[in-house]
Amino acid sequence: MKTKRKMLALLFALVAVALPMAAQAEEAPAVTAADVMFTVNNTWMMVSIFLVFIMHLGFAMVETGLTRAKNTVNILFKNTAIVAIGLLTYTLIGFNLMYPGDNWIVSGFLGLSGLGVASPEGAAGLIDYAGGAYTYWTDFLFQGMFAATAATIVSGAVAERVKLGPFLVFCTLYVALVYPFVGSWVWADGGWLNEKGFHDFAGSTLVHSVGGWGALAGIIVIGPRIGKYVNGNVKAIMGHNMPLLTIGAFLLWLGWFGFNGGSVLSADPGAVSYVLVTTCLAAAAGIIGSMTASWIIQKKPDLTMVLNGCLAGLVGITAGADVVSVKAAILIGLICGAIAVVSVMAFDRAKLDDPVGATTVHLVCGILGTLFVGIFSAEYSVVTQLIGILAYGAVCFPAALLIFIVLKKTVGIRVSKEEEVKGLDLGEHGQEAYHGFQFFTNV
């Protein structure tokens, strides 16, 4: 009898626990397919943010490897500061300048939806934002990483002779105002180039050529490094660390999977996987194109040219990774890789000193990649693509030139001859990257 009573008591206890749980289950909203896809899409976008973020380490390693050891601390400092400047200025004004919504001051050309960032409340900033693809905050951070990239491009071109303070002032103005202003023309709803049918999937023009135009303006105003051009001849100034350069190039290749793959703006399996394939094949073809050109022109294959050829292929495919065929992607990589070798030499012959080839990789190949969209995709016009390229050059280059000239005339933009010879690590920072290694400190 006692056993039966215990069993009945246990049964009643279980029922007492189960009934409220069942009631709660009935009250909880069911998880829909839209909820699942929202989570999947947003997760992929966040992974892409992480990949684009690691590209900044790649840029730092490439720039460090291609320059002299005595400027290493300065290179690393600039690349660290640029990420912070890019993200903070994008928070203050850049995001709302680039995506003004309906707040166009000049329709399709200039708009601003306010200062600072603030997610719409509730579902409007979550599952109802961007058609359920990602949240407001994911959108902001993904785009913020792109903004910081544009200034990083300029850093390498003016390396080894630019004053730190004025350079950071340039980055702040260029990334806060110029980059998002021109970016709104294409990526914002209602932008005038967007309305004309201009296509730049992930930023061959919007990111890379914007940085490239800034780089070109910088090297014109600042001038070449001491000893680069002697008696009309080009003197090679070798980078000090090929392993770091190689690590940097592969980090950038890895990061480009997020740069281009994330630009699908969802985790759509077909679209993402296709973009990753065209991106990867263009990089591989860029290596082969630059290796072939370097071997023919220089008689021996140059590692720096080959790694820049890889990056050239990546920049070239960025505009059309979603719309060109696999064969076209390979051809784009081959052409950009080969052109990169010729372009680096052409800039040297023009006495435009670019220690890392930023103007070649990001400007020249950014322009080519944007044109290739019109050439290799029947959906888009070469004429429209060219109009977009010229429009960006017409604004970005003069704007960058003006900022650099004003800085040069006011606070000065170039370090002294003594500081340049001694190295910016000691002159600007009072530090050495390779303390105690006499061999490295002399190069």
Backbone torsions as a table, in degrees:
resi	resn	phi	psi	omega
1	MET	NA	-45.2	179.7
2	LYS	-61.8	-37.3	180.0
3	THR	-64.5	-41.9	178.8
4	LYS	-63.0	-41.2	179.4
5	ARG	-62.6	-41.9	179.1
6	LYS	-62.8	-40.9	-179.9
7	MET	-65.9	-40.3	178.5
8	LEU	-66.2	-39.3	178.7
9	ALA	-63.1	-41.7	179.0
10	LEU	-64.7	-40.2	179.9
11	LEU	-63.3	-45.3	178.4
12	PHE	-61.4	-37.6	179.8
13	ALA	-64.8	-42.4	179.2
14	LEU	-64.2	-41.8	178.5
15	VAL	-63.6	-39.9	-179.6
16	ALA	-63.2	-34.2	178.0
17	VAL	-77.9	-40.6	-173.4
18	ALA	-70.9	-36.5	-176.3
19	LEU	-62.3	-47.2	177.2
20	PRO	-62.2	-36.6	180.0
21	MET	-65.6	-39.5	178.8
22	ALA	-65.4	-39.3	179.1
23	ALA	-64.5	-41.5	178.3
24	GLN	-64.0	-39.5	179.8
25	ALA	-62.3	-38.5	179.6
26	GLU	-67.9	-32.7	-178.0
27	GLU	-77.5	-30.6	-177.1
28	ALA	-66.4	135.6	179.1
29	PRO	-67.3	143.4	180.0
30	ALA	-71.1	144.2	176.7
31	VAL	-78.5	121.3	-176.9
32	THR	-95.5	168.4	176.3
33	ALA	-62.1	-33.7	178.8
34	ALA	-64.8	-38.6	177.6
35	ASP	-62.5	-44.2	-179.1
36	VAL	-63.6	-46.7	-178.7
37	MET	-65.6	-35.7	176.8
38	PHE	-59.7	-44.9	179.4
39	THR	-65.2	-43.4	-179.6
40	VAL	-64.3	-47.7	180.0
41	ASN	-60.2	-46.4	-177.6
42	ASN	-66.0	-36.3	178.1
43	THR	-64.8	-44.1	178.0
44	TRP	-61.9	-39.8	178.5
45	MET	-63.7	-38.4	178.0
46	MET	-68.4	-38.8	174.7
47	VAL	-60.8	-40.1	178.2
48	SER	-63.2	-38.0	176.0
49	ILE	-58.9	-44.6	-179.9
50	PHE	-61.7	-40.5	-178.8
51	LEU	-67.5	-42.0	177.7
52	VAL	-66.0	-37.2	178.0
53	PHE	-59.6	-42.9	-177.4
54	ILE	-68.2	-18.5	176.1
55	MET	-60.8	-29.0	-179.8
56	HIS	-66.6	-34.1	172.4
57	LEU	-67.1	-38.2	176.7
58	GLY	-60.7	-45.8	177.1
59	PHE	-59.7	-42.5	-179.1
60	ALA	-62.6	-40.8	-178.9
61	MET	-71.1	-40.1	177.5
62	VAL	-62.4	-47.3	-178.5
63	GLU	-65.5	-40.0	178.3
64	THR	-64.6	-46.4	-178.0
65	GLY	-63.5	-34.2	-176.3
66	LEU	-86.8	-2.7	179.2
67	THR	-116.5	178.9	-174.8
68	ARG	-84.7	153.1	-173.5
69	ALA	-58.9	-31.3	-175.9
70	LYS	-70.6	-6.8	178.9
71	ASN	-116.4	13.0	-173.3
72	THR	-64.6	-48.2	-179.4
73	VAL	-59.0	-42.4	-179.8
74	ASN	-61.4	-42.9	178.6
75	ILE	-61.4	-48.0	-177.9
76	LEU	-66.0	-37.4	179.1
77	PHE	-63.8	-47.2	-180.0
78	LYS	-59.6	-44.9	-177.4
79	ASN	-68.7	-26.9	174.7
80	THR	-74.3	-46.2	-178.0
81	ALA	-65.2	-35.3	-177.0
82	ILE	-62.7	-39.5	178.6
83	VAL	-61.0	-45.3	-179.9
84	ALA	-64.1	-44.8	-180.0
85	ILE	-62.6	-44.8	-178.7
86	GLY	-60.7	-45.9	-178.2
87	LEU	-69.0	-41.6	-177.1
88	LEU	-71.9	-41.2	177.6
89	THR	-68.4	-33.0	177.4
90	TYR	-67.6	-31.8	175.7
91	THR	-69.0	-44.4	-176.0
92	LEU	-67.1	-49.4	-173.3
93	ILE	-141.8	-29.9	-170.2
94	GLY	-58.0	-46.3	-176.4
95	PHE	-62.7	-43.5	-178.9
96	ASN	-77.3	-20.2	174.7
97	LEU	-78.8	-34.0	-178.4
98	MET	-82.2	-31.1	179.6
99	TYR	-126.3	77.8	-174.1
100	PRO	-78.8	-4.9	-176.6
101	GLY	65.8	-123.6	178.2
102	ASP	-94.0	3.7	-173.9
103	ASN	-92.7	57.9	176.8
104	TRP	-81.8	126.7	174.7
105	ILE	-79.8	-46.1	170.5
106	VAL	-120.2	113.4	-169.2
107	SER	-48.9	122.0	176.6
108	GLY	74.5	-2.9	-173.5
109	PHE	-119.7	-45.1	-178.6
110	LEU	-145.4	127.5	178.7
111	GLY	-148.3	160.7	178.4
112	LEU	-155.2	124.3	-178.1
113	SER	-101.2	17.8	176.6
114	GLY	122.4	-176.8	178.7
115	LEU	-109.2	148.7	-180.0
116	GLY	78.8	174.9	179.4
117	VAL	-124.1	143.3	178.9
118	ALA	-156.1	121.2	-179.0
119	SER	-71.5	139.9	170.9
120	PRO	-57.2	146.7	-174.8
121	GLU	-73.0	150.1	174.1
122	GLY	63.0	-144.3	-176.0
123	ALA	-62.2	-24.4	-178.7
124	ALA	-61.4	-28.8	177.2
125	GLY	-98.7	-1.4	-178.1
126	LEU	-117.0	-107.4	-171.6
127	ILE	-69.9	-22.5	178.6
128	ASP	-88.8	-3.4	-179.9
129	TYR	-85.6	136.6	177.4
130	ALA	53.6	38.9	176.1
131	GLY	66.0	24.6	178.8
132	GLY	82.0	15.4	-177.9
133	ALA	-86.9	-34.4	-177.6
134	TYR	-168.4	169.5	-178.2
135	THR	-86.4	168.2	175.6
136	TYR	-58.2	-44.1	-176.3
137	TRP	-68.6	-35.3	176.4
138	THR	-65.1	-42.9	177.4
139	ASP	-58.2	-48.8	-178.8
140	PHE	-59.5	-47.7	-174.6
141	LEU	-70.8	-37.4	177.3
142	PHE	-60.8	-48.1	-179.6
143	GLN	-68.7	-32.3	178.0
144	GLY	-63.7	-35.7	177.1
145	MET	-64.7	-36.8	177.4
146	PHE	-64.6	-41.2	-178.7
147	ALA	-60.0	-44.0	-180.0
148	ALA	-64.1	-30.4	-179.2
149	THR	-63.1	-38.0	-177.1
150	ALA	-59.1	-40.7	-179.4
151	ALA	-74.4	-32.2	178.8
152	THR	-60.1	-35.0	179.3
153	ILE	-59.4	-41.3	-178.6
154	VAL	-67.1	-35.0	-176.1
155	SER	-54.7	-46.3	-177.4
156	GLY	-66.4	-36.6	-176.6
157	ALA	-66.5	-34.7	-176.0
158	VAL	-102.5	15.7	-175.4
159	ALA	-63.6	153.1	171.3
160	GLU	78.7	2.9	176.8
161	ARG	-152.1	2.1	-177.4
162	VAL	-94.7	141.4	174.9
163	LYS	-69.2	139.3	-175.7
164	LEU	-64.6	-51.7	-175.6
165	GLY	-58.7	-54.7	178.6
166	PRO	-60.2	-35.0	178.4
167	PHE	-63.6	-42.2	179.6
168	LEU	-67.1	-32.2	174.1
169	VAL	-63.8	-44.5	177.5
170	PHE	-57.8	-48.4	-178.9
171	CYS	-57.8	-42.5	-178.7
172	THR	-61.0	-47.7	-178.3
173	LEU	-68.7	-43.0	-175.3
174	TYR	-68.1	-43.2	-177.5
175	VAL	-78.3	-34.4	-177.8
176	ALA	-73.3	-35.3	-170.8
177	LEU	-115.6	-52.5	-173.0
178	VAL	-71.5	-52.2	-177.0
179	TYR	-56.2	-53.0	-178.4
180	PRO	-69.7	-31.1	178.9
181	PHE	-60.4	-53.2	-179.1
182	VAL	-73.1	-27.2	178.2
183	GLY	-63.7	-30.7	-179.2
184	SER	-65.7	-21.1	-178.7
185	TRP	-63.2	-28.3	-174.2
186	VAL	-115.5	-48.2	-171.8
187	TRP	-87.9	-12.6	176.4
188	ALA	-90.2	144.6	174.7
189	ASP	-61.2	126.7	179.3
190	GLY	92.2	-3.4	176.6
191	GLY	-60.3	142.6	-170.7
192	TRP	-64.8	-35.8	177.5
193	LEU	-75.0	-32.6	174.1
194	ASN	-59.7	-44.8	-179.5
195	GLU	-66.4	-28.0	179.9
196	LYS	-80.6	-11.1	-179.6
197	GLY	94.5	16.5	175.8
198	PHE	-69.0	136.6	-176.4
199	HIS	-123.2	122.8	173.3
200	ASP	-142.1	92.7	-169.9
201	PHE	-54.3	-54.7	-174.5
202	ALA	-129.6	6.0	169.4
203	GLY	116.5	29.5	173.2
204	SER	-55.5	-40.5	176.5
205	THR	-95.8	-49.2	-171.4
206	LEU	-63.9	-29.7	178.9
207	VAL	-110.4	-55.8	-169.9
208	HIS	-73.6	-44.8	179.4
209	SER	-73.6	-28.3	174.8
210	VAL	-60.9	-47.0	174.6
211	GLY	-64.8	-37.8	-179.5
212	GLY	-65.4	-39.8	176.9
213	TRP	-64.5	-39.3	176.3
214	GLY	-63.6	-39.8	178.7
215	ALA	-63.8	-44.1	-179.9
216	LEU	-61.9	-44.7	178.1
217	ALA	-60.4	-41.3	-178.3
218	GLY	-63.0	-46.3	-176.7
219	ILE	-72.2	-25.8	175.8
220	ILE	-69.5	-46.1	-176.9
221	VAL	-72.0	-42.3	-174.3
222	ILE	-78.4	-35.5	-179.3
223	GLY	88.9	170.7	-175.9
224	PRO	-76.3	163.2	175.1
225	ARG	-67.8	153.4	177.8
226	ILE	-60.7	129.7	177.4
227	GLY	86.1	1.6	-178.2
228	LYS	-76.0	-42.2	-180.0
229	TYR	-122.3	112.6	-175.1
230	VAL	-123.7	120.6	178.8
231	ASN	53.3	40.3	177.7
232	GLY	80.8	-1.0	-178.4
233	ASN	-104.5	149.8	177.4
234	VAL	-90.9	122.1	178.0
235	LYS	-104.2	124.2	179.3
236	ALA	-68.8	130.4	173.4
237	ILE	-112.8	102.6	-170.4
238	MET	-75.3	144.5	171.2
239	GLY	-69.4	160.1	-171.0
240	HIS	-100.6	-8.4	-172.7
241	ASN	-147.3	93.5	179.8
242	MET	-69.0	-33.7	174.9
243	PRO	-60.6	-42.6	178.2
244	LEU	-64.1	-39.5	177.3
245	LEU	-59.3	-45.2	-178.2
246	THR	-66.4	-43.0	176.3
247	ILE	-58.7	-44.5	-179.7
248	GLY	-61.2	-43.3	-179.6
249	ALA	-63.2	-41.5	179.3
250	PHE	-71.2	-33.2	174.5
251	LEU	-63.7	-39.2	178.1
252	LEU	-67.1	-41.6	176.9
253	TRP	-59.2	-45.4	176.6
254	LEU	-60.5	-47.0	-178.1
255	GLY	-62.9	-27.9	-178.8
256	TRP	-65.9	-21.8	174.9
257	PHE	-63.3	-32.4	175.0
258	GLY	-83.1	-37.1	-179.5
259	PHE	-59.5	-50.4	179.1
260	ASN	-87.3	-43.9	-178.2
261	GLY	-63.5	-37.7	178.1
262	GLY	-70.2	-24.0	-178.2
263	SER	-72.3	-7.5	169.1
264	VAL	-64.2	-25.5	178.2
265	LEU	65.7	26.5	171.9
266	SER	-168.5	176.1	176.9
267	ALA	-100.5	25.7	179.2
268	ASP	-50.6	116.5	-172.6
269	PRO	-58.6	-44.7	-178.3
270	GLY	-66.3	-47.9	-176.7
271	ALA	-67.1	-44.9	-178.1
272	VAL	-64.9	-48.1	-177.5
273	SER	-63.2	-37.4	179.0
274	TYR	-65.5	-43.8	179.7
275	VAL	-63.4	-38.6	178.3
276	LEU	-64.7	-36.4	179.2
277	VAL	-67.6	-49.9	-179.4
278	THR	-63.1	-37.1	178.9
279	THR	-63.9	-48.3	-176.3
280	CYS	-67.2	-40.5	-178.9
281	LEU	-69.3	-35.3	177.2
282	ALA	-64.5	-38.4	177.1
283	ALA	-63.8	-45.6	179.6
284	ALA	-62.7	-42.4	178.8
285	ALA	-66.9	-33.4	176.9
286	GLY	-61.6	-37.8	176.8
287	ILE	-63.7	-46.4	-178.7
288	ILE	-66.0	-41.3	179.3
289	GLY	-63.4	-44.7	-179.7
290	SER	-71.8	-36.1	177.8
291	MET	-62.6	-45.1	179.5
292	THR	-63.2	-47.7	-179.2
293	ALA	-63.9	-42.4	-179.8
294	SER	-64.6	-42.6	-179.4
295	TRP	-63.1	-39.0	-179.2
296	ILE	-73.8	-47.2	-173.7
297	ILE	-79.2	-44.6	-175.8
298	GLN	-94.4	-3.5	178.4
299	LYS	74.2	-19.1	174.8
300	LYS	-136.4	144.2	-178.4
301	PRO	-70.5	129.5	-175.7
302	ASP	-101.8	120.0	-178.3
303	LEU	-60.3	-40.1	-178.9
304	THR	-63.6	-38.9	178.1
305	MET	-66.5	-41.2	-177.2
306	VAL	-66.0	-42.4	179.7
307	LEU	-69.8	-37.1	173.7
308	ASN	-66.9	-31.8	175.8
309	GLY	-63.2	-37.8	174.9
310	CYS	-59.7	-48.1	-179.9
311	LEU	-66.8	-34.6	177.6
312	ALA	-62.4	-41.8	177.3
313	GLY	-63.9	-38.1	178.9
314	LEU	-66.9	-44.1	177.7
315	VAL	-63.6	-41.3	-177.9
316	GLY	-62.5	-36.4	-177.1
317	ILE	-84.3	-14.2	-172.2
318	THR	-61.5	-32.9	-179.3
319	ALA	-72.0	-33.3	-172.1
320	GLY	-126.9	22.9	-176.0
321	ALA	-58.6	-24.1	-177.4
322	ASP	-93.3	-12.5	-171.5
323	VAL	-124.9	-12.1	179.1
324	VAL	-93.9	159.0	180.0
325	SER	-76.1	168.6	178.2
326	VAL	-62.6	-42.8	178.5
327	LYS	-62.1	-40.5	179.4
328	ALA	-65.9	-37.5	179.0
329	ALA	-60.9	-42.5	178.2
330	ILE	-64.5	-42.7	179.8
331	LEU	-65.3	-39.9	177.1
332	ILE	-60.0	-45.1	178.0
333	GLY	-62.2	-44.3	179.0
334	LEU	-60.3	-46.7	-178.3
335	ILE	-65.1	-48.4	-178.5
336	CYS	-63.5	-39.2	177.8
337	GLY	-62.1	-44.8	179.5
338	ALA	-68.5	-43.5	179.6
339	ILE	-62.3	-32.8	-179.0
340	ALA	-59.3	-40.5	179.7
341	VAL	-64.6	-47.2	-179.4
342	VAL	-65.5	-40.7	-176.9
343	SER	-65.6	-43.2	178.0
344	VAL	-57.1	-43.8	179.4
345	MET	-67.3	-36.8	179.4
346	ALA	-65.5	-42.4	176.7
347	PHE	-61.7	-38.8	177.4
348	ASP	-64.9	-42.1	179.5
349	ARG	-64.7	-29.5	177.6
350	ALA	-83.3	2.2	-179.9
351	LYS	60.8	37.8	173.6
352	LEU	-106.9	102.5	-170.8
353	ASP	-84.3	111.3	179.6
354	ASP	-125.9	98.9	-173.1
355	PRO	-58.4	-28.4	-175.2
356	VAL	-112.8	-0.5	-178.8
357	GLY	73.7	27.8	-177.0
358	ALA	-64.3	-39.3	-179.8
359	THR	-65.4	-34.5	177.0
360	THR	-69.3	-56.4	-173.5
361	VAL	-64.2	-47.1	-170.7
362	HIS	-93.5	-36.0	-179.4
363	LEU	-87.0	-59.5	-177.0
364	VAL	-60.8	-49.9	-177.6
365	CYS	-75.8	-24.3	172.5
366	GLY	-65.7	-41.8	177.0
367	ILE	-65.2	-46.6	-179.9
368	LEU	-60.3	-45.8	-179.0
369	GLY	-60.8	-37.6	178.8
370	THR	-68.1	-40.0	176.7
371	LEU	-66.2	-36.8	-178.0
372	PHE	-62.2	-25.5	175.9
373	VAL	-59.2	-45.3	179.0
374	GLY	-70.9	-28.5	-178.3
375	ILE	-79.8	-43.2	-172.0
376	PHE	-100.3	-4.8	177.7
377	SER	-122.7	124.9	-178.3
378	ALA	-69.4	-15.4	-177.2
379	GLU	-74.9	-20.3	-171.0
380	TYR	-125.9	155.9	-174.0
381	SER	-101.7	135.9	175.8
382	VAL	-62.3	-37.6	-178.9
383	VAL	-62.8	-46.7	178.9
384	THR	-63.0	-41.8	178.1
385	GLN	-61.5	-40.5	179.9
386	LEU	-67.0	-39.3	177.2
387	ILE	-58.6	-44.2	178.9
388	GLY	-62.7	-44.0	179.1
389	ILE	-59.6	-47.4	-178.6
390	LEU	-65.9	-37.9	179.4
391	ALA	-63.6	-42.6	179.0
392	TYR	-65.7	-42.8	178.4
393	GLY	-64.3	-36.8	-177.8
394	ALA	-67.5	-23.6	178.9
395	VAL	-101.4	-48.3	-171.8
396	CYS	-68.2	-45.0	-177.7
397	PHE	-65.0	-50.4	177.4
398	PRO	-61.6	-37.5	179.5
399	ALA	-63.3	-46.5	178.9
400	ALA	-65.2	-41.0	179.4
401	LEU	-60.9	-44.0	-179.8
402	LEU	-62.2	-45.5	-179.4
403	ILE	-61.8	-45.6	-179.1
404	PHE	-64.9	-40.8	-179.4
405	ILE	-65.5	-43.5	178.3
406	VAL	-61.1	-42.8	178.1
407	LEU	-64.3	-39.9	179.8
408	LYS	-64.0	-41.5	-176.8
409	LYS	-76.6	-20.8	-176.1
410	THR	-101.6	-71.3	-175.6
411	VAL	-99.5	-8.3	-176.8
412	GLY	85.6	143.4	-175.3
413	ILE	-118.1	-15.7	-175.6
414	ARG	-116.6	142.1	177.8
415	VAL	-70.5	164.8	179.6
416	SER	-68.5	162.3	178.6
417	LYS	-58.9	-43.0	-179.0
418	GLU	-62.3	-42.2	-179.8
419	GLU	-67.8	-38.4	179.2
420	GLU	-64.5	-41.7	-179.9
421	VAL	-68.4	-42.6	-179.4
422	LYS	-70.2	-32.4	-178.1
423	GLY	113.4	142.2	-177.2
424	LEU	-73.6	-20.3	178.9
425	ASP	-59.6	-48.6	179.6
426	LEU	-77.4	-41.6	-175.8
427	GLY	-68.5	-42.5	-175.7
428	GLU	-94.2	-27.6	-171.3
429	HIS	-124.6	-18.4	-176.0
430	GLY	65.4	30.8	-178.5
431	GLN	-136.1	159.5	174.2
432	GLU	-122.2	139.4	177.9
433	ALA	-75.1	-30.3	-176.5
434	TYR	-123.6	58.8	-176.6
435	HIS	-60.0	129.2	178.5
436	GLY	93.3	-9.1	179.3
437	PHE	-104.7	92.2	-174.0
438	GLN	-59.1	-35.6	-178.4
439	PHE	-59.8	-45.2	-176.7
440	PHE	-71.9	-35.7	-175.7
441	THR	-71.7	-12.8	179.8
442	ASN	-95.3	-0.1	-177.8
443	VAL	-116.1	NA	NA
